[in-house]
Amino acid sequence: MAATRILIELDNGKGKRAALNSIRLAQQLGGEYALLVLGHGLDEAAGSLSDYGASAVIVADDAALAEPLADRYAAVIVEALKTSGAQTLLASSSTFSKDILPRAAALLDAPMLTDVLEDDRPAFRLPITAGSTLAPVTLSAARHELTPHQTASTAPKPAHHLHPTHHNIPAESATRPHPH
């Protein structure tokens, strides 16, 4: 299965444009990627994401995920990454992701980089000093989380010839109490 997962933020049952920018970063990273959708009543949303080049659309559909509560979403994301062995989690550079991703990163003991402009591995380039300079940042951990800089790329257009598999994953970790 794909080594990269992309957390898709939804708005009215469709992937938000900002979330789709993460697909561009996944394409730059290379290899297969899968989309991860969390929430409740996701049939239409999952179907609308089938045309963006992902090898799979992974759905965690549970009433406990109807509202994007960071602790619940992070627990399900961590479970999905650990189960699949995925090494990279991408998400939009939004308040939604910046609330959830640090929690998931802490649970995974993984580093997180925000506002990635370029993949220049082994380093990633990030804007600093109000964007006037690009700083190379190297990650030594195998598993990591990234968000793309919002102005760095455009959202991909659907390619209607692709047919990714759809996987439903359990969202039991969303309802379990978490030790603090």
SELO-678935 format. One record per residue: residue in three letters; x, y, z of N, C-alpha, C in turn. Coordinates in steps of 0.1 Angstrom, whole numbers, plus 5000, padded with zeros to 4 digits. Layout:
<recs>
AlaXYZXYZXYZ...
</recs>
This chain:
<recs>
Met500849885000500050005000500950125000Ala500350244997501050364995501750405008Ala502950465006503750515018503350655023Thr502550725015502050855019500550855020Arg500150925031498750945033498451095033Ile497351135027496951275026495651295034Leu495651365045494451395052493651505044Ile492451475041491651565033490651635042Glu490751765042489751845049488551865041Leu487351845047486151855039485351985042Asp484552025033483652135034482452105026Asn481352095033480052055026480151925018Gly480851825023480951705016481951695005Lys482851795003483851794992485151834998Gly486251784992487551814996487851964994Lys488252035004488552175003489752194994Arg489752304987490852334977492152334984Ala492252384996493552385003494052245006Ala493152155008493552015011494051954998Leu493451994987493951934974495351974970Asn495852094976497152134973498152034979Ser497751954989498651854994498951744984Ile497951724975498151624965499351664956Arg499451794953500651834945501951804952Leu501951824965503251794973503451644972Ala502451564973502551414973503151374959Gln502651444949503151404935504651444934Gln505051554940506451594940507351494948Leu506751434959507551344967507751204959Gly506751184950506851064942506250944949Gly506050834941505450714946503950724948Glu503350624952501850614954501450694967Tyr500250744966499750804978498250774979Ala497750774991496350744994495750865002Leu494450884999493750995006493050945018Leu493051015029492450975042491351075045Val490151025046488951105048488351065061Leu488151155071487551125083486251205085Gly485251155091483951225094482851125095His481651175092480451095092479651115080Gly479051015074478251025062479151065050Leu480150985047481251025038481050965024Asp480050895021479950825008480150924996Glu479451034996479551134985480951194985Ala481551224997482851284998483951194992Ala483851064996484850964991484750954976Gly483550954971483350934957483851054949Ser483751174955484251294948485751304947Leu486451224956487951224956488551124948Ser487751044941488250934933489150964921Asp489151094917489751134904491051214906Tyr491751194917492951284920494251204920Gly494251084914495451014912495950924924Ala495150914934495450834946495250694943Ser496150604949495950464947494750414955Ala494350484966493250444974492650574981Val491350554984490650654993490350575005Ile490850615016490650545029489750625037Val488650565042487550635048487350585063Ala487350675072486950645086485650715088Asp484550645087483150705088482550655101Asp482350755110481850715123481150845129Ala480050825136479350935143480251015152Ala481250945158482151015167483051105160Leu483151095147483951185139483151295131Ala481951305134481051405127481651545128Glu482151585140482851715142484351685143Pro485151775136486551745136487251785149Leu487051705159487751725172489151665171Ala490151745174491551715172491951585178Asp491651565191492051445198491551315191Arg490251315187489651205181490251185167Tyr490351285159490951275146492351225147Ala493151275156494551235157494651095160Ala493851045169493850905173493550815161Val492650845153492250765141493350775130Ile493950895129495050905119496250825123Val496650825136497750745141497450595138Glu496250555141495950415139496050375125Ala495550465116495650445101497050435096Leu497950525101499350525097500050395102Lys499850365115500550245121500050115114Thr498750105111498249985105498749965091Ser498950075083499350075069500850075068Gly501550125078503050135077503450265069Ala502450355066502750475059503750555066Gln504750625059505750695065505550845065Thr504750895056504551035054503051075055Leu502751175063501351225064501351375059Leu500551405049500451535043499051585047Ala498951715048497651785050497751925046Ser496651995045496652135041497252215052Ser497752335048498252435058497152525063Ser496252465071495052535075494952515090Thr493952595096493752575111493352435114Phe492552375105492152235107493352145109Ser494252145100495452065100496452105111Lys496552235113497552275124497052255138Asp495752215139495252175152495452025154Ile495251945143495251795144496651735142Leu497351785133498651725130499651725141Pro499851835149500751825160500351715170Arg499151695172498651595181499051455176Ala498851435163499151305157500651285157Ala501451395154502851385154503451345168Ala502851405178503251375192502951225195Leu501751175191501451035193502350945186Leu502850985174503650905166505150925169Asp505451025177506851065180507551095167Ala506851175158507351215145507451365143Pro508451405136508551555133507551605123Met507251735124506251795115506851925110Leu506751945097507152065090505952125084Thr505852255085504752325079505252425068Asp504352455059504652545048505852505039Val505952375036506952335027506752385013Leu507852445008507752504994508352404984Glu509452334987510052254978510552124984Asp510452014977511051894981512451884974Asp513451894982514851894977515651794986Arg515051674987515551574996517051554994Pro517751535005517151505018516551625026Ala516651735021516051855028514751895021Phe513951965029512752035024513052185026Arg512552265017512752415017511552475023Leu511752565033510752635040510952785039Pro509952865038510253015039510553065053Ile511453155054511753215067511953365064Thr512053445075512253585074511253645064Ala509953625068508853675060508853635046Gly509353515043509353455030510453505021Ser511353585026512453645017513553545015Thr513653445024514753345023514153205024Leu514653105017514252965018515352895027Ala514852825037515752755046515652605043Pro516752535041516652385039516552325053Val515652235055515452165067515452015064Thr516351945071516551795069515851725080Leu515051625077514451535087515251405087Ser515551355099516251235101515251115104Ala514051145108513151045112512450985099Ala512250855100511550785089510150835086Arg509450845097508050895096507951045099His507151115091507051265093505751315087Glu505451435091504251505087504651635080Leu503951665069504251785062502951855058Thr503051995057501952065051502652155040Pro502052175028502552255018502252405021His503152485016502852635016501652655007Gln500752735011499452745004499652814990Thr500652894988500852964975501852894967Ala502352774971503452714964502952634952Ser501652594952501152514940499652534939Thr499252484928497852494925497252354927Ala495952354930495252224932495252144919Pro495352014920495351934908493951934902Lys493851904889492551894883492251744883Pro490951704884490551564884491051504870Ala491451374871491751294860490751174860His489751184852488651094853488950954849His490050914845490350784841490850694852Leu491150744864491650664875490550614883His490750494889489750424897490450364910Pro490650454920491350404932490450304940Thr491050224948490250134956489750224968His488650184973488050244985488150154997His488750195008488950115020488250185032Asn487450115039486850165051487650115063Ile488050205072488850165083488050185096Pro488250105106487550125118487950255125Ala486950325132487250445139487050435154Glu487350305158487150275173488050365182Ser489250405177490050485185489550625187Ala488550665179487950795181487050795193Thr486550685198485650685209486350635222Arg487550585221488250545233488850665241Pro488850655254489450765262490950755260His491650865259493150875257493850905270Pro494850835273495650865285496450995283His496551075293497251205292498451205300
</recs>
